[in-house]
Amino acid sequence: MAATRASLDDLTIESEEKLRWWNPTDEMQYGFCSECGSTAFWRCSEQPGSMAITAGTLDKPTGLSTTKAYFTKYASDYHHIDDTLETPDWPEGLGV
């Protein structure tokens, strides 16, 4: 899943009509579409001033580019991993 992060001060949600929130832990919260089930956002208590936003929810042109790739060691043989990307371990406490 491709995503970006924004400050809550810079984020505007145009409609919350179909947006639902799920809290799998006290530290994580996921926002998803109640109609199709797609994840739109997530936030964690370690970064309270920002929200992760799935790239597929943004209008084009997004201006985004891939800078990091997580979970690459779990990728199947049909995935092409760009060797120029940073591949950090998943940060502790982010619900994984």
Buried (B, 14 or more C-beta within 10 A) or exposed (E): EEBBEBEEEEEEEEEEEEEEEEEEEEEBBBBBEEEEEEBBBBBBEEBEEBBBBBEEBBEEEEEEEEEEBBEBEEEEEEEEEEEEEEBEEEEEEBBE
